Amino acid sequence: MGITEILIEKIVSFIDSTGYSSVAFLMMLESMVAPVPSEAVLPFAGFLVASGRFTFWGVTLASTGGSIVGSWLSYLMGYYGGRPLINKFGRYLLLNQRDLKVTENFFNKYGSWTIFVARFVPVIRHLISIPAGIGKMKWLPFTIYTTIGAALWNMFLTWLGYHLRNHWDLIQRYSKPIDIIMLILLIAALTYFIRSHLRYNRQGSNSAE
């Protein structure tokens, strides 16, 4: 059994043993500043839908509920704490100051509807709720845009995982080249994450001082 198959088996086993609550919790973290990508959670929940352990709508409700709660927490952080709070405590949350600045510019340029669009954009969807709070966006439109965008994205990833599970033979057939690619990507992503967060958080800390 290759690395890919082992990794899939372990993640699916964890989600299966912890139930919908783990899906909701992980998606809550994903909608905050924690580096928990939905792409690493929901396709595996889709595996469990294919095996009959979960239901599609159960995963959708749990994941979207978690996304909403996480987005609310980030929104409140920006609304009541503003930029001073982010500068002071962001580095403890591994918040990349450069990514946040890009997200703020994105929000300020295109307006409230970016809350919806951001759910489909990597990195930005983790942070978009903070500038929405800083900009004092009204809570109801923020929640509506967040709910619709998160629900559609979560449903897509769950659907994708469902169909991947039904074509498990293809994953097994190409597991070796996938293992190599995944290993390279994992090392590159880990290196980038550590270097970029240390560098930009250090810069954010110096500028705050």
C-alpha positions as a Python dict, from the first residue, in 0.01 Angstrom:
ca = {
    (1, 'M'): (0, 0, 0),
    (2, 'G'): (143, 338, -107),
    (3, 'I'): (168, 664, 84),
    (4, 'T'): (-141, 802, -88),
    (5, 'E'): (-357, 504, 6),
    (6, 'I'): (-229, 504, 365),
    (7, 'L'): (-292, 877, 401),
    (8, 'I'): (-644, 849, 262),
    (9, 'E'): (-718, 552, 486),
    (10, 'K'): (-597, 732, 801),
    (11, 'I'): (-787, 1055, 732),
    (12, 'V'): (-1106, 872, 642),
    (13, 'S'): (-1072, 657, 953),
    (14, 'F'): (-1029, 965, 1174),
    (15, 'I'): (-1332, 1144, 1029),
    (16, 'D'): (-1536, 824, 1049),
    (17, 'S'): (-1451, 769, 1416),
    (18, 'T'): (-1520, 1129, 1520),
    (19, 'G'): (-1829, 1182, 1307),
    (20, 'Y'): (-1986, 1498, 1177),
    (21, 'S'): (-1845, 1695, 1471),
    (22, 'S'): (-1491, 1667, 1336),
    (23, 'V'): (-1608, 1787, 994),
    (24, 'A'): (-1774, 2090, 1156),
    (25, 'F'): (-1471, 2163, 1378),
    (26, 'L'): (-1215, 2135, 1098),
    (27, 'M'): (-1421, 2357, 871),
    (28, 'M'): (-1455, 2609, 1153),
    (29, 'L'): (-1076, 2622, 1172),
    (30, 'E'): (-1056, 2648, 792),
    (31, 'S'): (-1277, 2958, 799),
    (32, 'M'): (-1051, 3121, 1055),
    (33, 'V'): (-675, 3167, 1017),
    (34, 'A'): (-577, 2806, 1087),
    (35, 'P'): (-401, 2632, 795),
    (36, 'V'): (-668, 2361, 755),
    (37, 'P'): (-770, 2353, 386),
    (38, 'S'): (-1117, 2225, 306),
    (39, 'E'): (-960, 2027, 21),
    (40, 'A'): (-794, 1810, 286),
    (41, 'V'): (-1119, 1742, 472),
    (42, 'L'): (-1433, 1729, 261),
    (43, 'P'): (-1328, 1491, -18),
    (44, 'F'): (-1260, 1232, 252),
    (45, 'A'): (-1599, 1299, 405),
    (46, 'G'): (-1728, 1232, 55),
    (47, 'F'): (-1558, 891, 73),
    (48, 'L'): (-1774, 816, 375),
    (49, 'V'): (-2084, 929, 190),
    (50, 'A'): (-2001, 681, -85),
    (51, 'S'): (-1961, 401, 170),
    (52, 'G'): (-2291, 488, 340),
    (53, 'R'): (-2135, 600, 670),
    (54, 'F'): (-2231, 964, 618),
    (55, 'T'): (-2505, 1132, 419),
    (56, 'F'): (-2438, 1403, 163),
    (57, 'W'): (-2668, 1652, 334),
    (58, 'G'): (-2530, 1564, 675),
    (59, 'V'): (-2180, 1654, 559),
    (60, 'T'): (-2312, 1968, 390),
    (61, 'L'): (-2487, 2089, 706),
    (62, 'A'): (-2196, 2007, 937),
    (63, 'S'): (-1930, 2160, 713),
    (64, 'T'): (-2130, 2472, 631),
    (65, 'G'): (-2223, 2522, 996),
    (66, 'G'): (-1857, 2502, 1090),
    (67, 'S'): (-1765, 2745, 812),
    (68, 'I'): (-2023, 2996, 934),
    (69, 'V'): (-1908, 2979, 1298),
    (70, 'G'): (-1542, 3017, 1201),
    (71, 'S'): (-1625, 3310, 974),
    (72, 'W'): (-1825, 3477, 1251),
    (73, 'L'): (-1532, 3448, 1493),
    (74, 'S'): (-1293, 3603, 1242),
    (75, 'Y'): (-1547, 3873, 1159),
    (76, 'L'): (-1585, 3963, 1527),
    (77, 'M'): (-1208, 3969, 1565),
    (78, 'G'): (-1185, 4230, 1291),
    (79, 'Y'): (-1499, 4420, 1393),
    (80, 'Y'): (-1411, 4474, 1757),
    (81, 'G'): (-1032, 4443, 1753),
    (82, 'G'): (-946, 4595, 1419),
    (83, 'R'): (-597, 4616, 1278),
    (84, 'P'): (-428, 4675, 1622),
    (85, 'L'): (-555, 4340, 1751),
    (86, 'I'): (-446, 4159, 1435),
    (87, 'N'): (-100, 4314, 1450),
    (88, 'K'): (-61, 4226, 1816),
    (89, 'F'): (-187, 3867, 1821),
    (90, 'G'): (-182, 3759, 1456),
    (91, 'R'): (162, 3603, 1477),
    (92, 'Y'): (48, 3370, 1755),
    (93, 'L'): (-222, 3241, 1521),
    (94, 'L'): (30, 3193, 1239),
    (95, 'L'): (-140, 3475, 1051),
    (96, 'N'): (55, 3577, 743),
    (97, 'Q'): (51, 3957, 733),
    (98, 'R'): (118, 3971, 359),
    (99, 'D'): (-171, 3736, 281),
    (100, 'L'): (-399, 3943, 504),
    (101, 'K'): (-296, 4262, 323),
    (102, 'V'): (-373, 4103, -13),
    (103, 'T'): (-711, 3990, 119),
    (104, 'E'): (-789, 4337, 256),
    (105, 'N'): (-708, 4495, -80),
    (106, 'F'): (-927, 4235, -252),
    (107, 'F'): (-1219, 4314, -21),
    (108, 'N'): (-1175, 4692, -40),
    (109, 'K'): (-1154, 4686, -420),
    (110, 'Y'): (-1451, 4465, -502),
    (111, 'G'): (-1684, 4514, -206),
    (112, 'S'): (-1919, 4293, -9),
    (113, 'W'): (-1984, 4035, -280),
    (114, 'T'): (-1624, 3919, -244),
    (115, 'I'): (-1736, 3736, 72),
    (116, 'F'): (-1915, 3495, -163),
    (117, 'V'): (-1641, 3475, -426),
    (118, 'A'): (-1367, 3430, -167),
    (119, 'R'): (-1506, 3089, -65),
    (120, 'F'): (-1367, 2953, -392),
    (121, 'V'): (-1023, 3117, -367),
    (122, 'P'): (-739, 2948, -171),
    (123, 'V'): (-578, 3151, 111),
    (124, 'I'): (-823, 3441, 69),
    (125, 'R'): (-1116, 3233, 199),
    (126, 'H'): (-924, 3176, 525),
    (127, 'L'): (-887, 3549, 586),
    (128, 'I'): (-1169, 3734, 410),
    (129, 'S'): (-1387, 3758, 723),
    (130, 'I'): (-1129, 3972, 904),
    (131, 'P'): (-1131, 4267, 660),
    (132, 'A'): (-1512, 4236, 644),
    (133, 'G'): (-1516, 4292, 1020),
    (134, 'I'): (-1260, 4572, 1005),
    (135, 'G'): (-1468, 4738, 732),
    (136, 'K'): (-1781, 4711, 953),
    (137, 'M'): (-1974, 4516, 690),
    (138, 'K'): (-2331, 4453, 801),
    (139, 'W'): (-2369, 4121, 977),
    (140, 'L'): (-2672, 3989, 783),
    (141, 'P'): (-2528, 4031, 429),
    (142, 'F'): (-2198, 3892, 555),
    (143, 'T'): (-2373, 3583, 689),
    (144, 'I'): (-2581, 3532, 375),
    (145, 'Y'): (-2282, 3559, 140),
    (146, 'T'): (-2077, 3333, 366),
    (147, 'T'): (-2348, 3069, 391),
    (148, 'I'): (-2419, 3050, 18),
    (149, 'G'): (-2053, 3048, -85),
    (150, 'A'): (-1946, 2799, 181),
    (151, 'A'): (-2237, 2565, 110),
    (152, 'L'): (-2167, 2553, -264),
    (153, 'W'): (-1793, 2497, -216),
    (154, 'N'): (-1842, 2234, 53),
    (155, 'M'): (-2099, 2049, -156),
    (156, 'F'): (-1864, 2046, -454),
    (157, 'L'): (-1573, 1900, -255),
    (158, 'T'): (-1798, 1639, -94),
    (159, 'W'): (-1938, 1544, -434),
    (160, 'L'): (-1583, 1518, -569),
    (161, 'G'): (-1479, 1284, -288),
    (162, 'Y'): (-1792, 1073, -343),
    (163, 'H'): (-1699, 1012, -706),
    (164, 'L'): (-1332, 954, -630),
    (165, 'R'): (-1432, 678, -387),
    (166, 'N'): (-1641, 515, -658),
    (167, 'H'): (-1331, 511, -880),
    (168, 'W'): (-1093, 380, -614),
    (169, 'D'): (-938, 138, -864),
    (170, 'L'): (-792, 434, -1056),
    (171, 'I'): (-630, 571, -741),
    (172, 'Q'): (-476, 231, -668),
    (173, 'R'): (-354, 194, -1026),
    (174, 'Y'): (-173, 529, -1024),
    (175, 'S'): (-80, 540, -656),
    (176, 'K'): (298, 526, -708),
    (177, 'P'): (333, 836, -929),
    (178, 'I'): (76, 1012, -711),
    (179, 'D'): (289, 924, -406),
    (180, 'I'): (592, 1094, -558),
    (181, 'I'): (396, 1405, -653),
    (182, 'M'): (231, 1427, -311),
    (183, 'L'): (564, 1390, -131),
    (184, 'I'): (720, 1669, -338),
    (185, 'L'): (419, 1895, -288),
    (186, 'L'): (410, 1822, 85),
    (187, 'I'): (777, 1911, 133),
    (188, 'A'): (743, 2225, -81),
    (189, 'A'): (425, 2337, 97),
    (190, 'L'): (572, 2276, 443),
    (191, 'T'): (891, 2464, 355),
    (192, 'Y'): (698, 2756, 209),
    (193, 'F'): (458, 2769, 504),
    (194, 'I'): (732, 2777, 766),
    (195, 'R'): (952, 3028, 585),
    (196, 'S'): (676, 3266, 479),
    (197, 'H'): (499, 3272, 815),
    (198, 'L'): (819, 3322, 1013),
    (199, 'R'): (938, 3596, 779),
    (200, 'Y'): (617, 3794, 746),
    (201, 'N'): (509, 3755, 1106),
    (202, 'R'): (849, 3886, 1210),
    (203, 'Q'): (801, 4183, 977),
    (204, 'G'): (449, 4239, 1112),
    (205, 'S'): (582, 4230, 1466),
    (206, 'N'): (854, 4485, 1387),
    (207, 'S'): (610, 4719, 1215),
    (208, 'A'): (369, 4696, 1510),
    (209, 'E'): (646, 4798, 1746),
}
